[in-house]
Amino acid sequence: MYRSLMDRQRSFFRTNKTKEIAFRLNALKSLQSAVKQYENQLIAALKEDLNKSEFEAYSTEIGVVLEEIRFTLKHLRSWAKPRRVKTPLTHIGSKSYLYSEPYGTALIIAPWNYPFQLAAAPLIGAIAAGNCAVIKPSELTPKTSEVLARLIKEHFPEEYISVVLGGVEASEALLQEKSDYIFFTGSPAVGRIIMEAAAKNLTPVTLELGGKSPCIVHEDADIKLAAKRIAWGKYTNAGQTCIAPDYLYLHTSIRDSFLAAFKEAAADLFGLNPLENPSFTRIVSEKHFLRLQSLMGDGEIFLGGGTDKKRRVIEPTVLTNITWKDSIMQDEIFGPILPVLEYTNLDEVIEGIHHHPNPLSLYLFTSTPAVQEQVLNSISFGGGCINDTVYHFASPHLPFGGVGSSGIGAYHGKGSFDTFSHHKGVLKQTNLFDIPFRYPNAKNGLKRIKMFLK
C-alpha cells in the first residue's frame, strides 16, 4: 500500500542530497521555522485533542522541540565529522576513523500522549543524521496529527519527509514495507509487535516503551519540595506520561507529613476543584478513562477520586494502603492516579523493584549521598532524577531511553544523531612501507606475531 512512497524516498536518498551537511542544516531550519509558524495551530489542536493548556502545550511539546532543534543546529557539524580514533601498534603506519552515515528511510511511529513532541523529536535526529523519514502519528489525537501533516507537507517534499495518517491498519501496512530504521514510542505490548515486524527484514529499531517508574521518598527528603516536584511530574498531562512517577515508595517515618504536603501541593498546582479546572488535561479516550476508573477500587482514596465521564477528566488521586498484589500495581497506570507503598528499610524497596520489569525512569528523594549511590548501583532503569522528577527528559546532554522491557536504544541531543546513524569504522593504510610478518610466507612470521599479540 505504501510501497511507492518508500520507493520514492529510497530513490531520493540515493541521490546523496540528504547526506550534505548544508542540506541537513537547511532542513532543520525549515522545521524550526515551520514549528514557529504553526505554533498557534498546534496549541489549538492540542487543546482540542487533550485539553492541554497553552502553557502545557508550549512547555512540554513545542518549546521542547524548538530547543532540540536549536541544540542540534549548534552541534551538527562537529557530530558529523569523521572522528579519528586510536590505532594499535600492530597497525603501525595506518590511521583509524569513525564515519557516521545515515541508514536511509526511517519509519517513526509516534504515540498520542505528547503527539507533537514525540513525533518531531525523533524526526530531528533522523534529519540530522541524513535520513529520509515517514512519520505515522497517532489516530487518537487526530487534530494534532492533521496539523503535523500539513506542517510537513508545506515545508518538505514527500520523497524526503512524509506523514501518513490513519489507524492501526496504516501502521500495519507501513510495517510490511521495507524501511531502513524503525523508531517507535508506545507500550511494551505494541513494542513486541514492532520488533517482530522489524525482525523479518532485520531492520534495526529503537523502542521507547514504558513501565512502572518508582518514586522513592526517603526519611531525610526535603518533604515540601519533594511533594511539589512529584505532584508536578505525576499530574502534568493528567499522568499520561511514560516517565511520570507511577507509584510512591514512602518511608513510614515521613508518611503522614509527606501526604499532607502532597495534598497541599496538588491543590496549589491544579486547584481545590480540579474537575472544574478548565486547563486540566483530559484522558485521551473513553476506553482509557474506564480503565483508569476501574483501578480506583484498590486501597483507600486519600486524595481526589472524582471523575467526569462526559469530559473524560479524573482528579489528581492518591491511593494509600496499597500492596504489590493490587491490580493497580500490575501494569503502568498512565493516568492521574498515584498508589502509595510504604517501607522502613531501603532493602525492601530494592527487593520490591527487582521482582518487576526494569522501569523506564526512577526518582529518589534523599539528602544522603550513600543512599543515592546504593539505589543507583542496585537498580537498573532507563534514566531518572535525584530530588526531582521528569526533568532529565528535557536535557539534550542526557540520552533518553529504556532498558529491558522499558525500551531499546536512546535519543535526545547527540543521542538522536547517533541513533539514526551507522558508525562505520575505516582504517587508512600507508603505502610508504609494508609489514612483512603479516603474510604467511614471512620468515619467523609466527614468532613475531606472537610478540605483538601476547
N, C-alpha and C positions, 0 to 999 in steps of 0.2 A: 504493500500500500504506500509506503514512504520510500521505496527503493530509489525512485527518480531523484528525490531530494537528497538522499545520502550520496547517490552517484554524482550529482552536480557539485556537492560540497567536496567530494573526494577529487573531482577534476579540478576544482578551483584551488584546493590545497596543493595539488601537484604543479601549479604554476609557480610555486615558491614565494608568492607575494606575501603571504601571512608570516613568512619567516623573516622578512625585512624588519629591522627594529623600528625604522621610521613608520612603517605601516602599522605596527602594533601600537606605537605611541599615539598615532593619529586615531586609531580605533578606540583607544581608551579615552582620549579627549572627546571624541564624538559621544561616547557613552556618558561621560561626565556632563557634557552639555545637554544631552537628552534627558538625563535624570533631573537636572535643574529645570529644564523646560516643562517637564511633565510632573513636577512636584505637586502642584495643586490637584491634578487629576489622580495622582497616586494616593494622596491623602483622602480625597473624596471616595475613591474605590475601597480603600482600607476601612473607612468609616462604614460604608455600605455592607461590606463583606463581614466584618468582625466588630463593628462599632468602636474601632480604635480612635482614641482622641488624636488631635493634631500633634500634641506633644509626644505621645507614644509612637505615632506613625513616623514622625520625623526622627526621633531619637533612636528607635530600635530598628528602623527599616531604611529610610532614605539617608539619614546622616551617617550611618554605619557604612553604607555603600560608597558614599562620596569620600569618606575618609580612606577607605580601602583603595579607591582609585587614585587618590592623591598620593598615598604611600607608594603604590606600585609605579606611578609615573616617575616618582623621585628616584627609585632604585632599579628600575628595569634594565637600564644599560649595563650596570655592574653585574646584575644577576645573569644576564645573557652572555656575557663574555666567556670565552673558553678559559677554564681555570687550570693553571699549572699546578701539578701535584708532584710529590717526591718520586724519584726513580731509584730503585735499589742498585747497589754496587755491581750486581751481576749484569745489569743493563747499561754499563758504562758507555758513554757516548750518545745515549738516547735521552729524549725528554718526554714526559708524560703529561697528558691533558685530559680534562673532562669537558666534553661538549654537551650542552643542553639542547635537545631537539624536540619539537612537538610530536605528538602521536599522530595527529591527523584530524579526524572528525570526532568531537566529544559529544556524548549524549548526557544532558543534565536533566535529571528528574527531580523536581522541587516539591516541597510539601506545602500545606495550607496555613501553618501556624504563623510563619513570617513569610508570606507568599511572594513579596518582592525581594527582600534581602537575601533569602536562601535560594533564589534563582539567580540574582545578579552577582552575588559574591563569588560563587564558583565560576561564573562567566568571566569575571575579571581575570582570574587565574588562567582560564583557557585562552583568552585573548593574549595575555602577557606572554604565555609560552609559545604562541604562534599557531594555535589550532583554529579550525572552524568549529562551530557549535550548533547543536539543535537543543532547544530548551522545551521541556514538557512541564508547564506549571500545573498546579492543582485545579481540578474542576470544582472543588468545594469552596473556592474563593474566586468565582467567575469574573467579577468586576475587575479585580486586580490583575487577573490573568489576561483579560482583554486589553487593559491599558498597557501592560507589558508587551503584548503582541504588537500593538500599534506603535509603541516607542521603538521597538527593534525594527519593525518593517520600514518605518520612516527614515531610519538612520543607517541601516545596513542592508546590503544585498542578500537575498535569500540564500545564495550559494555560499555565503560566508557565515552569517548567523541567522537562524530562523526560530520561530516559536510555533509549536504545534499545540493547538487547543483540542480539548476532548476529555473523555473519561478514561476509565481503566482500559477500555478497548484500544485507545490510542497509544497508551503506554505499552500494552502487549504487542501491538503492531510494530512499534519502534524497536522493541527489544528483539524482534525477529529479524531485523535488518542488521547488517554488519556495521558496527561502529568501531572506532579505534580506542575509545576510552569511555567508561560509564561512571558518572558521578551521581550518586543517589542519596537523598536525605529523606528519612522516614522511619518507619517502625522496623524492629528486627524481623518480624514475620514477613513483611514485603521485601526486606533486605535479602532474605534467603532466596526468594523468587528471582530477584535481580541477579544474584550471584550464580544461580543455576542457569539462567539465560546467558549470562556472560561466559560461563564455562564452555558452552557449545562452540564458541568461536575463540576461546582462550583470550577473551578481551579483559584487560586489566580494569580494576574497579576501585573506587573509593566509596565506602559505605558510611554515611554519618547517621547513626542509629540513635538509640536512647537507652532507657533502663531506669532503675530506681536509684536516683542520686541522693546519698545520705547527707544530712547536715548535722554535725556533732557540736553540741554546745557544752563545753567542759565547765567545771566548777569555778574556774578563775576567769571566765569570759567577762568582757565588758557588757553587762546584760542589756542595758538600754540601747547601746549602739548595735549590738548583735540583733536585738529584736527588730529594730528599724530596717537593717540591711537584709535580714531574712524575709521579712514581710514584703519588702520591695521585690526581692528576687523571686519569691514564690508567686505573688499575685499579679505581677506585670503580665499583660496579655492573658489575664484570667488563669494563670498557671499553665497555659498551653505553650510551654517552652521546654524543649528537650533537656535543657540543663537546669531547669528550676529545681530547687530543693524538693525532693519527692517525699521525704519524711524526716522528722526530727528525732535525734537521739539526745535526750536531755539528762544531765546529771541530776540525780534525785535531790541533791542539796540545794539546787537553784531552780527546781521545777516551778514552784508557785510564783516566785518573784519574776522568773522569765515569762511565764504565761501572762501575768498581769501586765508586764511591759509590752509584750507582743500584742495584746488586745488594744492597748493604747496606741501603739504604732500603726496598727491596721486601721484604726479609726482616723488617725491623723492623715494617713495616706489616701484612704478611699472613702472616708465619711462614715458617720454613725449609721446611716441607712444606705449601704452600697447598692441595694437593689434600685434605689431612686437616683443613683449617681449616673447622669447621662453619659459620662465618659468611661464607665467601667466596661471592659471588653466582654462581649458575649461569647457563648460556646458556639463553635462553628456549625454544628448541625444538631437536629433533634436526636439522632442516634447517639451522638457523643453526650448530649445533655442527659438522656435517660440512663446511659451507662454510669455517668458520674453520680446521678441522683441515687442510683441503687447502692453505691458504695458508702453512703452516709448512714447506713444502718449499723455499722461496726462501732464498737466502743461507746463513748459518750460525747455529745456535742458540747465543747467548751465555748466555742465562738462561732457565730454565723449559723449556717444550716438552712437559711432561707433560700427559696428558689422562685423563679418566674418562668414557667414553661413557655408562655407565649412569646416572651422576649428572649428566651434562652439565656437567662442570667442566673448565676449561682453566687451567693455571697461568699466572701473570704471565710473559709471554715477551718476550724481546728478540732480534731478528734483526739480525745485522751483515752487512757486505759486500753491501748491497742497492743496486740501481740503479733508476732510473725505469722500466726495461724489465721489471722483475719483476712477476709477476701481483699481488702484494700491494700494489703501488703504482698499480693501475689503478682501484680503487674504494675507497670508505670501508670501513674494516675492521670497525668496530663490535664489537669484542671485545678481549680482553686480550693482544693481540699488538702489539709496538712495533718497527717496522722502523727501521733507522738509516742515514741518508745522511751523508756527510762533505763538508766544504768547507774551502777555505783562504782564499777571498775572498768577502765578503758579496754581491758582484755575482752570483756563481754561484747563491746561494740565491734572490735576487730573480728571476733569469732562469728558474730551475727552476720556481718557483711560478707565474710568469707564463705558462708553457706549459700550465697546467692550470686548470680552473674555479675561480672565486673561492671561497675557503674560508669556512666559517661562522665559524670562530674562528682566531686566530693568537696564538701565545705566543712571547715573546722574552725571553731571559735575558741581560742585559748591564748593566754599570755606567756605560756611556758614553752621555751624552745625545745626542751626534751620531749614534751608531749607532741609538738608539731612533728619532730623527726620520727617519733615512734609510729605515728599514723602514716606519714608519708612513706616510710620504709616498709610498712606492714601490709598496706592495701594497694592493690593495683586498680587504677582508674584512669580515665582518659585525660582529665585535667581538672583544675579546680582553684580554690582560693583558701587562704588562711585569713580569717577575720573579715571575710566578705563573701558575697555570692554573685555568680553570673558574670562579674566584671572581667574575668580573664578572657571571655569570648571576644571582647572588643579590642584586644591588644593585637596589632599586626605583627608584633615581635614574638608572640606565643602561638605556635602551630596548634590548631584546634582539631581534635578527633578523638575517637573512642578506642577501646581495646577489648579484645574478645567479642562478646555478644553486643557490646555497645558501639562497635564500628571497626572499620579498617581504613587506615590512611588518615591524613590530616591536611588542613589548609589554613588560609589566612596569611597575609603578607608574603614573604618568600616561600612559606609553606605551600601556598596556592600555585606559585610558579613551579616549584619542584614537583608537585602532584601531577600537573599536566605536562611535565617534561620527562623524556627519557634521557638519562645522563650517560652519554656514550664515552667510553674510555678509549683514548687514542694514544699510541706510542709513536713518536717520530724519531727514526733511527738515523744515525750519521752514516755517510758513505766515505768518510776520511780513513777509516780503518775497520777491521773486522775482528771478531773474537774467535780464534780458530777452534778452541776446545769445545764449542757448542756442537761441532759436527762429529759424526760417529767415526770418521777416519783420522781424527786428530791423535797424535802421539801423546800418551798419558792423559787422554781426554777425561776418562772417568775419574782419575785421581784428582785432577784439577777441579772438576765439577763438585766432587765431594768436599774439597777445601772451601769452596764458596757456599755450598748448600748445607754445611754441617749444622 
